[in-house]
Amino acid sequence: MKIKHILQSTIKGVILLGALSLYAQENNDPKEKQTTQKTETNVEATKASTTQKAPDTYPQRFGLRVGVDLFKLTRGMYDKTYQGFEIVGDYRINKNWWAAAELGTDKMERNNQTYGFTTKGNYIRIGGNYNVYDNWLDEENAIYVGFRYGFSTFSQNLDWYKVYTTDPYFPSPIQRPNAKYNGLSAHWVEFVTGVQAKLINNVFMGFSLRLNGLIAQKQPDGFENLYIPGFNKKHSGAIGVGFNYSITYFIPLYKSKKHKNTSAPENNTKYDLEGNKINQSEDLRIIEKNKKQLNK
């Protein structure tokens, strides 16, 4: 009995010592436990801080833009031989393409050393512009290239002329036939490049440069079309140039979520908990360090 009692006491003592040893191991290393918890927190914070926000989107507006050519409107103030007016307009078809048109009237009087004439008529130009500028946010500016087909009906009046002569002693007298030619017309194409910029809400200002090529024309007998409304003065037989300086007002009709601008990308920029930028190699190094600490 005495031996049995000693064995029972010994077994209970061993079990008690084992329990105390396990308890000591669990609580004897608080620093390691704290480091593990801190590492796990840092990993979660790193993941949260490096998560990038999706860029903001701005649905683009579609509608009609209408205005006037300021160059023609103001030219008559300083050039007494010219009168003209032009209405300009365009309609947005999709993200980059705009249908465009110009409708106007011209009257030009010209006098040089050998003749003088007056041209008066109306014209229309239709075509399209392609915007090559990539807008950000809610911008609606444009740098574009485009084309036009132009058609004009007009009349010309030959006011006076001199008969050509090589005799310096007997100059040719001035002839004043005052001949008027009606029912004239012309067809041409244009290559266009220009800029549109928004000044304030819905108000745009822009300019364009044009190179014109004459396709066909109806001319008076014995006299050439020297100026064509909408085409301007002819150079080298069938070539013309033009300039347009306009102000327009945009009439919005709807917004398209399919065609939208986005905010500037973050370029994969990431930040630490203190708001400092970190590059990709440093980010990977922090993650690997945290993994090693977890595996200890």
DRENKEZA-137989 format. One record per residue: residue in one letter; x, y, z of N, C-alpha, C in turn. Coordinates in steps of 0.001 Angstrom, whole numbers, plus 500000, padded with zeros to 6 digits. Example, Ala and Ser with C-alpha at 12.3 -4.5 7.8 and 13.67 -1.06 7.14 Angstrom:
# residues 2
A513190494310507800512300495500507800513200496700507800S512850497750507080513670498940507140512900500030507870
END
This chain:
# residues 296
M500843498793500000500000500000500000500868501242500000K501916501163500775502773502318500855503444502564499518I503861501501498827504505501654497498503512502203496491K502282501735496568501233502216495643500977503696495843H500951504140497070500711505532497372501848506396496849I503107505883496974504272506631496475504207506774494959L503827505673494237503726505724492763502680506745492319Q501515506734492995500461507699492628500933509130492824S501657509378493933502144510743494195503169511167493154T504003510180492781505034510499491759504400510844490421I503397510055489987502721510308488678502039511657488685K501336511989489801500668513289489880501674514436489814G502833514224490454503862515266490427504403515501489018V504615514380488265505110514506486873504110515245486002I502806514892486166501760515565485361501707517043485685L501813517397486977501761518797487387502945519569486837L504148518933486891505327519613486334505201519836484822G504646518833484104504456518981482658503509520120482315A502417520216483083501444521291482847502068522651483079L502857522750484203503513524026484495504526524400483408S505210523380482849506200523648481797505532524175480533L504404523572480124503672524057478937503160525473479131Y502648525743480336502126527082480631503244528122480540A504424527742481047505559528669481016505999528946479591Q505970527914478722506384528109477324505434529039476576E504146528915476904503158529763476216503244531216476648N503636531469477899503615532834478414505009533416478622N506049532597478439507386533068478707507936533944477584D507287533937476352507815534690475226506782535693474727P506437536677475518505427537665475081505918538507473921K507236538710473812507765539534472716507524538880471374E507719537543471327507495536832470065506041536917469642K505141536752470651503703536831470357503346538215469848Q503927539252470490503637540620470092504181540895468693T505373540356468393505987540546467068505132539897465985T504610538687466295503759537989465322502497538788465019Q501863539292466111500642540079465903500941541352465117K502073541998465435502456543226464733502753542963463264T503416541833462982503729541475461594502466541254460792E501508540513461412500240540281460708499528541601460430T499590542528461400498951543838461209499619544610460082N500980544539460040501712545257458986501387544719457607V501248543384457498500902542778456210499551543278455728E498556543288456665497221543756456299497250545228455917A498022546032456674498109547467456383498791547718455051T499841546895454769500538547056453489499617546761452326K498829545682452478497874545349451418496862546457451224A496378547001452355495361548066452268495934549331451668S497198549672452054497774550923451578498178550863450122T498461549640449597498874549518448204497717549240447268T496518549153447801495358548975446930495050550284446217Q494988550267444919494787551483444154493302551740443901K492967553019443953491603553432443679491368553464442179A490226552978441726489893553007440298489781554453439827P490279554783438597490206556164438119488771556633437952D488566557929438208487240558513438039486885558585436558T485614558434436254485144558492434870484199559670434688Y484213560241433481483389561393433143482676561117431821P481377560806431849480634560585430603480725561809429698Q480942561574428413481107562671427478479760563172426965R479709564471426715478479565107426255478403565079424723F477205564851424227476943564869422788475906565944422508G476102566655421391475143567695421058475562568487419838L474953569665419676475136570527418520475879571794418931R476846572190418114477604573419418369477366574381417200V476945575612417504476589576596416478477260577925416809G477742578618415768478374579912415994478606580671414701V479508581649414755479804582502413602481311582597413402D481688582932412171483085583167411830483421584622412162L484226584838413184484578586191413606485469586895412583F486259586130411840487144586739410854486346587444409756K485340586778409219484511587396408188483661588540408757L483199588328409998482329589321410615483057590634410863T484333590571411221485089591782411550485904592324410372R486096591537409324486927591989408208486348593228407531G485020593294407446484391594448406804484624595758407531M485074595693408805485331596919409566486599597622409109Y487583596852408598488830597475408159489084597312406662D488343596438405988488477596254404543487169596669403878K487139597847403313485905598392402738485509597726401425T486376596895400875486055596200399625485417594829399874Y485213594483401145484703593143401464483504593219402404Q482513592350402134481384592124403038481113590623403070G480948590076404268480705588644404361480198588228405726F479559587072405740479027586520406984478969585010406840E479354584294407902479362582830407846478865582245409165I477950581273409060477473580498410198478193579158410186V478725578768411327479445577492411438478707576588412422G478823575294412208478168574348413105478760572961412973D478663572188414052479080570791413989478261569976414989Y478191568685414719477426567761415563478285566549415849R478366566172417131479225565060417519478568563731417189I479299562875416442478791561566416030479231560478417007N480530560478417357481046559526418348482193560190419097K483057559396419706484095559965420554484999560926419804N485347560629418561486327561431417829485773562170416615W484674561703416027484174562284414785483066563304415037W483169564422414320482145565461414310481737565734412863A480432565751412596479937566227411300479953567750411337A480436568384410267480625569837410275480052570464409007A479628571729409139479094572462407994479282573954408207E479430574676407104479500576139407118478609576676405999L477882577718406303476973578354405356477228579853405387G477478580465404202477836581877404230477557582612402941T477860583911402993477709584794401840478918585710401747D479339586028400534480519586868400294480224587921399230K480848589085399403480878590108398359482268590717398353M482931590618397201484305591087397105484468592023395910E485081593196396125485428594135395062486949594195394951R487450594012393732488890594043393538489248594938392353N490300595764392578490821596634391533492338596521391512N492897596143390370494350596132390231494753597014389053Q495921596824388470496434597737387450495716597605386121T495125596455385833494551596248384501493046595988384496Y492436595708385614490994595452385618490438595601387034G489104595667387087488403595701388359487124594885388246F486767594151389286485579593300389223484930593234390609T483660592775390606482912592561391844482278591181391785T482486590384392844481903589037392939480979588993394156K479803588395393935478827588288395026478127586947394921G478000586217396070477316584933396022477240584254397374N476671583043397359476478582239398563477196580906398415Y477416580250399522478140578970399485477757578110400686I478064576822400544477905575862401637479059574880401590R479539574496402778480594573481402889480132572438403906I480259571176403552479875570094404465480996569061404517G481153568415405674482206567417405819482296566925407249G483513566655407688483707566116409034485061566471409597N485153566438410947486403566663411671486704565453412543Y487970565078412614488410563981413470489321564544414553N488912564378415816489674564918416944490813563970417311V492039564459417236493206563648417566493703563917418981Y493020564816419700493429565161421065492686564286422067D493426563707423029492837562835424045492509563662425283N491229563923425508490809564755426626490897564001427947W491173564724429038491160564186430392489977564771431145L489515564009432145488457564474433042487262564981432233D486814566221432492485654566765431785486063567734430685E487286567625430183487719568487429071486911568174427809E486746569195426974486051569020425696486769569775424585N488078569830424644488877570529423648489149569620422451A489646570220421378489883569432420167491049569997419372I491884569095418886492853569377417825492494568413416708Y492054568924415574491418568053414601491966568242413189V491736567219412393491938567273410942490607566876410312G490372567354409106489089567044408494489067567355407013F487863567289406462487667567522405036486333568233404828R486181568886403674484933569533403302484701569376401793Y483421569314401451483006569497400051482295570840399990G482717571696399048482145573033398953481430573259397630F480348574025397701479577574387396507479162575845396630S479293576598395527478974578018395538478233578420394264T477255579293394430476586579953393298476814581450393460F477161582126392342477541583530392463477414584243391110S477618585542391157477631586374389959478900587221389973Q479352587601388786480517588467388673480188589646387769N480733590794388174480539592007387386481915592547386984L482178592607385687483427593176385193483247594690385134D483836595396386085483614596833386205484393597624385157W485653597298384946486482597994383960487706597138383625Y488379597496382537489613596812382172490385597670381181K491647597344380990492505597984380008492922596951378971V492896597339377717493372596457376657494895596407376715Y495408595198376629496856595031376756497567595649375556T498647596417375847499453597028374791500896597125375258T501807597086374295503234597220374612503760598605374249D502872599480373745503279600830373342503268601742374574P504444602201375018504482603040376217503984604465375968Y503928604913374656503535606296374355502035606451374219F501362605374373871499910605422373713499271604351374611P499140604634375883498554603645376802497112603357376447S496691602173376763495332601733376458494333602484377331P493270602967376736492251603642377542491449602627378379I490860603110379429490058602256380301488706601987379657Q488359600715379600487062600305379086486131599992380273R484920600485380225483959600251381305482709599548380751P482816598252380545481668597521379988480555597305381006N480924597292382299479942597025383357479117595771383023A479831594723382620479181593477382202478959592590383416K477734592130383578477390591271384706477119589860384209Y477695588878384923477551587472384559476886586746385720N475703586235385478474937585521386503475010584007386280G474528583251387261474436581796387132475751581070387144L476790581652387759478080580990387848478100580046389063S478950579054389005479005578080390107480390577448390169A480656576798391307481945576126391495481791575008392517H482583573935392336482648572802393263484117572609393654W484361572302394923485734572096395364485773571201396601V486969570763396969487199569996398198488237570737399028E488204570488400349489117571155401258489743570159402234F491003570372402525491661569710403654491733570715404792V491266570311405973491114571233407099491896570739408305T492530571650409011493127571366410312492869572549411227G492585572252412499492242573346413395492231572953414857V491812573919415693491800573772417146490486574330417684Q489915573640418692488745574127419425489058574053420913A488785575147421646489051575176423088487856575788423810K487521575187424957486392575693425747486851576870426591L486180578020426407486496579208427187485804579169428545I484484579077428506483668578917429697482637577842429383N481755577569430311480790576496430121479993576673428832N480135575702427902479403575624426626479857576638425583V480817577498425867481300578490424899482698578075424439F482860577951423104484119577500422517484644578540421526M485959578583421416486611579421420409487647578584419688G487789578821418379488739578026417617489100578677416302F490061578067415633490459578534414309490818577328413454S490798577535412146491144576459411224491886577021410023L492735576189409428493442576488408195492958575520407132R492808576022405878492214575211404821493022575310403531L493179574161402898493783574093401574492725573562400620N492390574353399596491266574051398711491750573609397337G491022572667396774491294572217395418490022572265394582L490039573043393501488866573232392650488612571990391804I487343571525391823486961570353391034486363570775389691A485383571666389748484711572120388531484179573525388761Q484004574275387663483483575626387765482822576044386454K481876576952386567481249577569385409481709579005385344Q482373579384384246482972580710384122482265581525383044P482350582846383123481786583687382055482646583609380792D482045583882379664482777583872378390483763585036378367G485012584719378080486017585762377944486512586327379263F486129585724380375486568586245381666486688585083382645E487677585137383502487953584037384432487405584346385818N486997583262386545486609583430387945487872583659388777L488069584892389204489250585218389992489001585088391491Y487744585180391878487368585021393280486054584246393326I486005583225394196484814582384394341484373582438395793P483142582852396096482671582875397488482801581503398152G483394581493399339483617580245400069484925579562399722F485384579744398490486656579176398047487784580189398223N487447581464398083488376582600398162489135582767396836K490198583512396875490966583810395675491644582553395146K491646582413393829492314581260393221493805581539393076H494609580530393411496056580599393225496482579438392334S497377579701391420497901578664390519496783577915389792G495759578623389387494702578044388565493577577399389332A493862576398390199492793575646390864493034575453392358I493959576231392925494303576089394340493868577333395107G493323577118396281492937578223397151493275577909398595V493342578947399407493599578778400836492548579561401610G492309579134402851491309579805403671491685579798405132F491042580693405880491269580806407319489927581053407985N489738580433409138488476580538409861488771580785411332Y488114581791411931488288582092413350486895582249413941S486473581289414743485063581218415115484847581185416617I483632581575417012483157581400418377481822580669418290T481654579638419115480470578782419024479891578515420404Y478620578118420408477936577746421645477467576294421518F477783575497422528477446574072422512476085573844423169I475204573135422463473881572784422978473906571297423326P474084570936424604474165569512424968472810568830424831L472801567624424263471577566853424082471528565636425001Y472656564966425189472684563815426086474129563495426452K474307562636427467475613562159427881475744560668427563S476927560264427164477173558870426810478138558245427812K477669557183428517478551556446429412479468555504428633K479069555182427410479913554338426568481192555064426194H481064556358425876482222557191425553482492558088426753K483582557843427451483852558592428673485340558869428813N485647559980429482487017560326429814487341559774431194T488616559600431470489051559105432774490064560053433384S490203559961434703491207560764435393492591560235435076A493599561041435370494981560650435074495359559397435848P495996558403435215496357557160435907497418557400436974E497426556510437990498371556635439086499737556055438753N499850555401437596501123554793437187501673553810438222N500761553021438845501133551987439818501893552546441025T501637553792441376502284554381442542501667553838443814K502532553418444786502062552881446051502699553666447190Y502061553599448367502504554389449505502573553513450752D503483553874451692503542553173452958502554553798453939L502601553328455210501626553796456197501790555267456540E502985555829456281503223557232456578502970558135455379G502501557561454277502194558354453100503359558572452164N504478557878452378505638558005451508505534557034450338K505967557488449154505931556628447980506946555510448127I506581554321447695507497553187447683507493552578446295N508695552181445845508765551551444527508470550066444636Q508411549415443496507997548015443470508987547110444208S510291547344444051511284546493444702511199546623446223E510991547844446726510863548040448169509596547389448699D508508547460447893507248546827448288507431545317448429L508105544692447475508334543243447536509234542888448710R510221543743448993511123543466450105510372543463451438I509420544409451607508635544481452843507773543232453000I507169542787451913506314541595451970507129540356452320E508326540208451708509170539051451992509637539069453445K509956540251453951510388540375455348509275539941456298N508046540381455983506905540009456830506655538499456788K506825537898455627506632536446455517507643535683456371K508909536140456357509947535469457142509654535552458628Q509149536729459061508821536902460468507660536010460897L506713535797459995505588534921460278506016533455460386N507002533068459590507434531675459566508395531320460698K508876532284461475509779531991462594509046531304463734
END
